Amino acid sequence: MILVLLPKLSGYNFTQIEGLNEHSPMSLIRTSVIVQGIMSLFIFLIPAWLFSYLTHPQPAKYVGLKAPGKAIQMILVLFIMLGAIPVLQMIENLISHIDFGVKVRADQAANDSLMNAFLTMPSFADFVRVFVVVAIIPAFGEEMFFRGVLMRFARKRTRTMAFPIIFTAAIFSYSHTNIYGYLSIFLAGVLLAVIYNLTGSLWCSIIAHLFFNGFQVILAYLGNNNNAIKGFMENTSMPFYYVILGAIVFCTAFYLLLKNKTPLPDNWTDDFPEEGPKEGDWDFMAKS
């Protein structure tokens, strides 16, 4: 209903929204950002939350929303993602030099134009709107859907974590429209799943996902008033020393996370453990 009413209230139809680019009027860009946020809610967050709520007496615990085993894990996952960003960006840049044909180039150009439009943030209110839609909503919705629900289902059908991690990362990558970024998004999906597995807390992968997306939004906003940052964002080739530094930060933080891991238990996919819920379990969405 909202998706039908919003274009009518804004004066733009879905054809105009689908044709969004960085040269579109700001009113159209703002409408499109809101539509994207609503779609993300209804595609990922709301279905995952409703499924867990209707399936289990402790829905938050079902999707892994529990406190990390160690407080330092939250800090380490931020450094892991900080180090991964330049490495993944380099991979995407390298793949962009491969000629996949005219149609792929056209589709990628349309995707890049759409993202450039979304990252057009002339005011702080625009920044807040984009940050919520591009960083916060996907971090919660996609992690609950892919890692909280889908990976749980995949794990039930195999004895190891390899298949659930790869399977959910592949679908996670396919759900994005960044063709040249499929491999880097797939690797990011693998990393987010590994973080969830090593910490036993979906909050860690949510924070990592939010940081990964939010960092790029913040840089784009700061680039509006800083030519150096703007030039860095528009540069299609990642400086090699950034990649090396990122790899060092990533490897160091990941090693420390391995040393401080509190992995998912062997029975983490059991819907109703025999011991039942324990008093004090952190489950703010539990049924009354």
N, C-alpha and C positions, 0 to 999 in steps of 0.2 A: 504494500500500500504506500509506504513512504517513498519507495523508488519510483512509483507512478506519480505521486503528488509533487515531489521535489522539482522535477523538470518543469512541471506546469507552473509551479510557484515562482521558479527562477526565470521562466521565459525561454528556456532552452530545451530542445528535444534530444533524444538519445543519439540521433544521427550526428548532431553537433558535438555531443559529448564524446562519441567514439572518434570523431575527427580532431580531437584536441591536439594542439601543438604549442610550442613556446611562443608563437605569435598570436595566439588566441587572446580575446579580451580577458582581463583579470576576473570579471564576473563569471565567465564560463569556466575558467580554471578553478575558481573557488567552488563552484557548483560540482564540477567533476571530482574534486578532492573529496567532497562530502559524499557523493555517490559511491566513490571507491571505498570509503570507510564503511558505509552501510553494507556494501556487498561483502567486504571482508568479514564483517560481523556475522552475516547470515550464511556465509559459505563455510567458515572455519570455527569461530568462537562459540556462537550460539548452538550449532549442532553438537559440538564436542561437550559443551557444558550440559545441554539437555540430555544427551546420551548417558553421561556419567551420573547425572542426577536421577534419572529414571531407572538406571540399571543397578546402582549400588547404594547402600545406606550411608556410605561415606564418600560422596562424589569427588571431593577435593583429593582425598587420599587415593582414590581410584586412578586419577590422572597424574599422580605424583606430586601434588602440591603440598609438600611437607618441607620443614626446615632442613637446610643442608646439614650433613653430618658434622662438618667443621666450618666455622665462620670464615676461615681463610679461603675457602673454596670460592666464595663470591668474588674476592679480590683477584684470585688467580685466573678465573674464567674471563675477567675483563682484560687482563694482560694477554691471555691466549688470543682473544679476538682482536685486540690491538695489533698483535704481531701477525695475525693471519690476514688482515685487511690488505696490506701491500702485496703479499704473496698471491692471494686470490685475484687481486686486480691485475697483477702481471700475467697470470694465466689467461684471464679474459682478454687482455690486450694482445697476447700472442695469438689466440684463436681468432681474433678479429681480422688478422692478416690472411687467413685462409679464405679462399674464394669458394663459397658454397652455392653460388649462382645468383641470378638477378633477383628472384623472388625472396630468397633469404636476406639479401642485402636490403631489399625494400621493407621487409617485415622488421628487420633490426633497426632501420632508420626510423620507422614509425614508432617503435618502442622507445628509442632514444629520445625522440621528439616529445613523446608523452611524458617521460621522466623529467626532461628539461622543463616542461610546462609545470609539472607538480612541484619542482624545486624552485619555481619562480616565487619568491617570498619578499615582496617589497616592504611589508610591515611585520611587526612582532606578532600581531594576531594571525597573520598568514603562517608564520613560522610555527606557532603553537598548533594551528590546525593541521599543518602538514606533518609535524612531529607525531601528533596523535594518530593520524591515519597511516603514515609510512613506518613508524617505529613501534608505538605502543600497541595498537590493535593487532598488527601481524605477530608481534612478539608473544602476546598472550594467545591469540587465536590459533596461529599455525603451530606453536609448540604444544598446545593442548590437543590439537587435532592429529598432528603427525607423530609427535613423540609420546604424548599422553595416551592417546586412544589407538591410533593405527599401529604403532610399534608394539604396543601391548598385544594386539591381535596377532601380529606377525610372529611374535616370540612364542605364542602358544603352539605354533605349528613347526617349531624347530628346537633343537637342543642347544644351539649356540646363539650368540648375539650378532654374529656376522650378518646373517640374512636379514633380520629385522632392521639393522642399521642401514644396510645397503638398499633394501627395498623401500624404506620410508624416505631415504635421501633421494632416490631416483624419482619418486612421485613428487616429492617436495620441489625438486628441480624442474620437473615437467610442468608443474602448476604455475611457474613463472613464464613470462613471455620474452625474457631476455635470451635470445638464441645463442649469441656469442658467449653468454654467461652461464650456459647450462652446466658446463663442467665445474666452474668455480662455485656455482650455487649447489651443485651436487656435493662437492667437497665440504662446503659450509654445512650442508645438511648432515653429512657424516660426522663432522666435528660436533655439532649440536647434540646429536644422538650419543656420541661418545661421552660428552660432558654429562648428559643425563645419567648414563650408565655408571660413570665413575663417581658421581656425587650422590646418586640416589634421590636427587631432588630436581623436579622440573623447574623450580624457581631459578636454578643455576643456568639452565638452558634458556629460560625466558630472559634473564638479565643479559646473557651473552648475545642473544638475538636482538634485543632492544638496543644494546650498545652498538652492534654491527650496523644496524639500519640508522640509528639515531646519530652516530658519529658522522655519517655522510650528509645527513640533513643539516646538522650544525655547521659543518664546513661550507655547505652551499649557502646557508644564510649569512655566515660571516664573510663569504666571498662577495656579497653585495656591496660591502664598504671597504674591502681590502683587495687590491689588485693582485697581490702576491698569492693569496689564497685562491682567488678566482682563476688565476693562471694555472695554479697547481691542479685545480679541479678540472679545468678544460684540457689539460695536457693528456694526450692519449697514451703516452709512453711513461711508465713508472720508472723513475731513477733507480738504477741498480743498487745503489747504496741503501735506499729505503727498503728494498726487498731483503737485502742481507741483514740489516738491522731488525727488520720485522721477523725474519726467520730465527734470529738469535733470541729475541723476546719471546717468540712463540715456543721454541724448544725449551727455554728455561722455565717458563710458566707451566708448560705441559708436564715437564719432569717433576716439578714441585707438586702439581696436582696428583700425579701418580703416587708420589710419596705420601700424600695426604688424602688418598681416595677413601670413600665410604660407599662402595658399589651397591647397586641394586641387589637385594637378596635373591637367592635361587627361586624362591616361591613368590616373587613380586607380581607375577601374572595371575596368581590365585585370586579369584573373585571374592571368595568368602573363606579366609583362613580359619582353621579350626579353633584357634584361640580367641577369635572374635575381636572386636574393637577394644582398645585399651583406654582407660580413663586418661584424659589429658591429651589425646591425639589431636594434632592441629588440623582441624577440618572446619574452616569457617563457612563451608557451603553444605554441611551435613544437614540431612533432613531432621526436622524436629520430631 
